[in-house]
Amino acid sequence: MYKKVGIKKLGKPADERRALIKSQVKDLISRGYIRTTKARAKVVVKEFDQLVTLLVNNKIKQLSEYLMDKNLQEKLTKIDFGDRKTGFSTMTTIKNRPGDNAEIVLIEILKA
């Protein structure tokens, strides 16, 4: 039986998709929230949760290789996530975009 395995393509080539996800994760860390479409938000939340898991497991080198910015790394380490193992961010539906009726969501970092 064939099962879908992999990541969402988001209608972009691989290099553009990686750059988009990485920039949105960095914006999420720096601001604490971002607004984006629901499809992109699902991918960004998954990537952010993986980064925080690296932080929790003390894999700082891999975290710094991804972020490549000391300020963002310090900002992420200062956030207190409490005893959580997953669910470090939340998505809230805001509205639909007028042009193409895409769902817009707000992603926020949950703090302890």
N, C-alpha and C positions, 0 to 999 in steps of 0.2 A: 504494500500500500504506500502510495506517495504522500508524504506529509510536507507541508511548507516549513522549511527550516531556514533561518537566516534573519536578515534585518530588513526593515522597510526601505524601499528604494527612494521614496519621496520625490520621484520624477526627476532625479538629477543624476549626473555621472558620479562615480565613486569619489573623486577628489573634491568636487563641489559639496557633496553630501557630508563628507568628513569635516570639511572646513565650516560648513553651516552648523553642524552639531556642536563642534568644539567651540565656536564663537558664542553660541547660545548658552552653553554650559558655563563659559567664563562670565557672560553677562549675568547669569543667574547667581553665581557666587559673588560677584561684585555688588550687585544691586539688592539681592535677596528675593527678587521676583522678576518675572518676565511675562509678556503677553505674546502668544503665538497660536497657530492653528492646532487643532487636536491631534492630528497625525504627527506633526513635528514634536508636540509636547510629550507624547508617549515615548518617543525615541530619546528626547532630552532627559526625561525623568529616569529612564533606565540607565543612561550613561552617568548621570549625576549620582545615582545610588551606587554604581560600581566604584566611582571615585571615593565616595564616603566610606565604602567598605574597605578600600585600600588604606584609607586614613585610620580606620578603626583597627585594622590588622597591622598597623605600624609599618606599612610598605611605603615609606616616605619617598624613596628614590623613584619608584614608578609614578607616584603622584606628581612629583616635581617634573618628571619627563613629560607628562601629559600637559600640565599647566604652563610650564616654562615661564613662570612669573612668581617671584618671591612674595609680592604683595598679595596676590590671590591665594597663595599657599598659606600665608599667615592668617588671612581672613577666614579661610576654611578651617584651619586648626583652632581658631578662637571660638567657633560656634560649638555650643554644648548640645549634643544630641541625646543626652541622657543614656538610658539603658536600651535604646532601640537597636534592633539588628537589621531592620528594613524599614521602609516607609519614611525616608528622610525629607520628602517633599510632598506637596499636595497640589492637585489640579482642581480648579473651580471653573465651571463653564460661565462665561460672561454673556455672550450674545453671538449672533451670526453676523458675518461680514456682509455688508450690503451688496457688493459687486458680484460675488460668486456663492454666497450663502454658506461659506465655510464656517464651522464652529470655532470661535475664538475662546481660548482658555487662559486662565491666570495660573502660573506655576509659582508657588511660594515655598521657601525653605522652612521646615518645621523645626522649632527650637524647643528644648526641654523646659 
